[in-house]
Amino acid sequence: MDRFDAMTAFARVVETGSFTKAAETLHMSKTSVTQLVQQLEARLRVRLLNRTTRKVNVTADGAAYYERVIKLLADMDDAETSLSSAAEAPRGRLRVDVPSPLARMVLVPALPAFHARYPDIQLDMGVSDRIVDLIGENVDCVVRGGELTDQSLMARRVGDLRLGVYAAPSYLKLAGKPAHPRELEDTHHRIVGFLWQRTGRALPYAMRRGNEVVNVHGRYVLAVDDGNAYLAAGLAGMGVMWLPDYMSAPHLAQGELVPVFEDWRMDPMPMYVAFPPNRHVSAKLRAFIDWIIELVGAYSPAGGR
């Protein structure tokens, strides 16, 4: 028995709550994972997991052992990455999930420079705005906008995106340019709704001008849960929308969008990289996080909009 493999298998079973899911994330067979855990229990002469036909629960001894195991695995990773060659050239497979507009407009165009800098990092990039089960899906990190509500995750704030309000010329030609955010509550105007995955509903936008604060819900005939679809709907003239600078800039330059409420301010949108609390931040993950900070920083001027 390879004790490193056995400890890794045991830790992954605890994290996923399933031998099947652990095997999938480790790219091993369920039989191999089961045998490794059984061999580990035989060596330690203690039951680490209680197994039933429906679920796997960690025992009291197993929970205590798990806390020691994850620290040991992290120390082993540190020992390897502390070598000058590993530290200078992070390597390995990195599984990430990022918002679809950020991937299309910022990250993917910058990937050639990233891989020139880190040629030994293999990126598996999920592109979505959905809620990701980082442990169950064996994802190393997610990049998300807005305040994080899952307090079980570790997170690093990587920047703040300035927000503005925009509409397509075709929409303004039909509905006219609204002079005040409250006009978006009238039947004459509409917004493009965005359904946040955390709540499944559209959230109000807080807008400020001097001492005046308005929470805008707006009326919509279309709400979507994907950033690229949201932008496409606004460009098609489906309503007024709120966008970060990186999404609006190219369309402003081409005359496809027009800013509205330019004398109003909005709080910037925070951007986070989140990762599992018991997952060691490896050299390859640190390299990816530093790269994200560098890219988002270009759209995060001090003071916001």
C-alpha positions in Angstrom: 0.0 0.0 0.0 1.2 3.5 -0.9 0.4 5.5 2.2 0.3 8.8 0.3 -2.3 7.4 -2.2 -4.3 5.8 0.7 -4.4 9.1 2.7 -5.3 11.0 -0.5 -8.1 8.6 -1.2 -9.4 8.7 2.4 -9.4 12.5 2.5 -11.3 12.7 -0.8 -13.9 10.3 0.4 -14.4 12.4 3.5 -14.6 15.6 1.4 -17.1 14.2 -1.1 -19.0 11.9 1.2 -18.9 9.1 -1.4 -16.5 6.5 -2.6 -17.9 6.9 -6.1 -17.4 10.7 -6.2 -13.9 10.3 -4.7 -13.0 7.8 -7.4 -14.2 10.1 -10.1 -12.3 13.1 -8.9 -9.1 11.0 -8.4 -9.5 9.4 -11.9 -9.4 5.9 -10.2 -11.9 3.1 -10.0 -14.2 2.8 -7.0 -12.7 -0.6 -6.2 -9.2 0.9 -5.9 -10.3 3.7 -3.6 -12.2 1.3 -1.4 -9.2 -1.0 -1.2 -6.9 1.9 -0.3 -9.1 3.0 2.5 -9.5 -0.6 3.8 -5.8 -1.1 3.8 -5.3 2.2 5.6 -7.8 1.1 8.3 -6.1 -2.2 8.6 -2.7 -0.6 9.1 -4.1 1.8 11.7 -6.3 -0.8 13.3 -9.2 1.6 13.6 -12.4 2.2 11.6 -12.2 5.6 9.9 -15.5 5.5 8.0 -19.0 4.1 8.6 -20.4 2.8 5.4 -24.1 2.2 4.6 -25.8 1.5 1.3 -26.7 5.2 0.9 -23.9 7.2 2.4 -20.5 7.3 4.1 -20.0 9.0 7.5 -16.6 9.7 9.1 -16.1 8.2 12.6 -14.8 10.3 15.5 -11.3 8.7 15.0 -11.6 9.3 11.3 -12.4 13.0 11.8 -9.4 13.4 14.0 -7.2 11.5 11.5 -8.6 13.6 8.6 -7.5 16.8 10.2 -3.9 15.5 10.5 -4.0 14.0 7.0 -4.9 17.2 5.2 -2.1 19.1 7.0 0.4 16.3 6.2 -0.6 16.4 2.5 -0.3 20.1 2.4 3.1 19.9 4.0 4.2 17.4 1.4 3.0 19.7 -1.4 4.9 22.6 0.2 8.0 20.5 0.4 7.8 19.8 -3.4 6.9 23.3 -4.4 9.6 24.8 -2.2 12.2 23.4 -4.5 13.6 26.2 -6.7 12.6 24.4 -9.9 9.0 23.8 -8.8 8.6 27.3 -7.3 9.9 28.9 -10.5 7.8 26.7 -12.8 4.4 25.8 -11.3 3.0 22.7 -13.0 0.1 20.4 -13.1 -3.7 20.3 -13.8 -5.8 23.2 -12.4 -9.6 23.0 -12.5 -11.3 26.4 -12.4 -14.8 27.8 -13.1 -15.3 31.4 -14.2 -18.2 33.6 -15.3 -18.9 33.3 -19.0 -18.4 37.0 -20.0 -15.2 37.3 -18.0 -13.9 34.2 -19.8 -14.9 35.3 -23.3 -13.8 39.0 -23.0 -10.9 39.0 -20.6 -9.4 35.6 -19.6 -9.4 33.6 -22.8 -7.8 36.4 -24.9 -5.1 36.7 -22.2 -4.4 33.0 -22.0 -1.5 32.9 -24.5 0.5 35.2 -22.2 -0.4 33.1 -19.2 0.7 29.9 -20.8 3.9 31.6 -22.1 4.6 32.4 -18.4 3.5 29.0 -17.0 3.8 26.5 -19.9 3.4 23.5 -17.5 0.0 24.4 -16.0 -2.9 22.6 -17.7 -6.1 24.6 -17.3 -9.5 22.8 -17.2 -11.8 25.9 -17.3 -15.5 25.6 -16.7 -17.4 28.6 -18.1 -20.6 29.3 -16.2 -22.5 31.5 -13.8 -23.8 28.5 -11.9 -23.2 27.5 -8.3 -20.3 25.0 -8.3 -19.8 22.2 -5.7 -16.0 22.7 -5.4 -15.4 19.6 -3.4 -17.9 17.3 -5.1 -16.8 18.3 -8.5 -13.1 18.5 -7.6 -12.8 22.1 -8.7 -9.7 24.0 -7.4 -11.3 27.4 -7.4 -14.1 29.6 -8.8 -14.1 33.2 -9.8 -17.3 35.0 -9.0 -18.7 38.6 -8.8 -20.8 39.9 -5.9 -20.5 39.2 -2.2 -20.0 35.6 -1.3 -22.7 34.0 0.8 -21.1 30.5 1.3 -19.1 31.1 4.5 -17.6 27.6 4.4 -15.3 28.6 1.5 -12.0 30.4 1.7 -11.9 33.5 -0.6 -9.6 36.1 -1.8 -10.9 39.4 -3.1 -9.1 40.0 -6.4 -10.6 43.4 -7.4 -13.7 45.6 -7.7 -15.4 46.1 -11.1 -16.9 49.5 -11.9 -20.5 49.4 -13.0 -22.5 51.5 -15.3 -26.0 51.6 -16.8 -26.5 51.2 -20.5 -29.0 50.7 -23.3 -28.9 50.0 -27.0 -29.7 52.8 -29.4 -32.6 50.8 -30.7 -34.2 50.6 -27.3 -33.7 54.3 -26.6 -35.2 55.2 -30.0 -38.4 53.4 -29.0 -38.7 54.1 -25.3 -36.7 57.4 -25.0 -33.8 58.0 -22.6 -34.9 57.8 -19.0 -33.9 60.8 -16.9 -34.2 59.2 -13.5 -33.8 55.6 -12.3 -37.3 55.5 -10.9 -38.6 55.7 -14.5 -37.5 52.1 -14.9 -40.4 51.1 -12.6 -42.9 52.6 -15.0 -44.7 50.6 -17.7 -43.0 52.8 -20.4 -39.5 51.4 -19.7 -38.0 47.9 -19.0 -34.8 46.4 -18.0 -33.0 43.1 -18.8 -33.4 41.0 -15.7 -30.5 38.9 -14.4 -31.4 35.9 -12.3 -28.7 35.3 -9.7 -27.9 31.7 -9.1 -27.8 32.2 -5.3 -31.4 33.3 -5.1 -32.9 32.4 -8.5 -34.4 35.9 -8.8 -33.4 39.4 -10.0 -32.0 41.7 -7.3 -32.4 45.4 -7.0 -29.6 47.8 -7.9 -28.7 50.6 -5.5 -27.9 53.9 -7.2 -26.8 57.1 -5.6 -26.7 60.8 -6.5 -25.6 63.1 -3.7 -27.8 62.2 -0.7 -30.4 60.5 -2.9 -30.5 56.7 -2.9 -32.7 54.6 -5.2 -33.1 50.8 -5.2 -34.1 49.9 -8.7 -36.0 46.7 -9.4 -37.3 47.6 -12.8 -39.8 45.9 -15.0 -38.7 43.2 -17.5 -40.1 40.9 -20.2 -36.9 38.8 -20.2 -34.6 37.6 -17.4 -31.6 35.3 -17.9 -29.1 33.6 -15.7 -26.0 33.8 -18.0 -23.9 36.9 -18.5 -23.3 36.5 -22.2 -27.1 36.1 -22.8 -27.7 39.1 -20.6 -25.4 41.3 -22.7 -26.9 39.9 -26.0 -30.4 40.8 -24.8 -29.3 44.3 -24.0 -27.6 44.8 -27.4 -30.8 43.5 -29.0 -32.8 46.3 -27.4 -34.6 44.3 -24.8 -34.1 46.8 -22.1 -31.7 48.8 -19.8 -28.9 46.9 -18.2 -26.1 47.2 -15.6 -22.6 46.2 -16.8 -19.0 46.3 -15.6 -16.6 48.3 -17.7 -15.0 45.3 -19.3 -18.3 44.2 -20.8 -19.5 47.7 -21.9 -16.3 49.2 -23.2 -16.0 47.6 -26.7 -19.7 48.1 -27.4 -19.6 51.8 -26.3 -16.6 52.3 -28.7 -18.7 50.8 -31.6 -21.8 52.8 -30.8 -23.8 49.7 -29.9 -24.5 50.9 -26.3 -25.3 54.3 -24.8 -24.7 55.2 -21.2 -27.6 56.4 -19.1 -27.8 58.0 -15.6 -24.2 59.2 -16.0 -24.6 61.5 -12.9 -25.5 58.5 -10.7 -23.0 56.3 -8.9 -23.1 52.6 -8.0 -21.0 50.6 -5.6 -18.4 48.5 -7.5 -18.9 44.8 -7.8 -16.4 42.8 -5.8 -14.7 39.9 -7.5 -13.5 36.9 -5.5 -11.5 33.7 -6.1 -13.0 31.1 -3.8 -11.6 27.6 -3.0 -12.3 24.8 -0.5 -11.2 25.5 3.1 -9.2 22.2 3.4 -7.6 22.4 -0.1 -4.0 23.5 0.0 -3.2 26.6 -2.1 -0.6 25.1 -4.4 1.9 27.0 -6.5 -0.2 26.6 -9.6 -3.3 28.0 -7.9 -1.3 30.9 -6.5 0.0 31.6 -10.0 -3.6 31.6 -11.3 -4.9 33.9 -8.5 -2.1 36.3 -9.1 -2.9 36.4 -12.8 -6.6 37.0 -12.1 -5.6 39.9 -9.8 -3.5 41.4 -12.5 -6.2 41.2 -15.1 -9.1 42.4 -12.9 -6.9 45.2 -11.7 -7.0 46.8 -15.1 -10.8 47.3 -14.6 -10.6 48.2 -10.9 -9.4 51.9 -10.7 -9.3 53.2 -7.2 -12.5 54.8 -6.0 -14.8 53.0 -8.4 -17.2 54.8 -10.6 
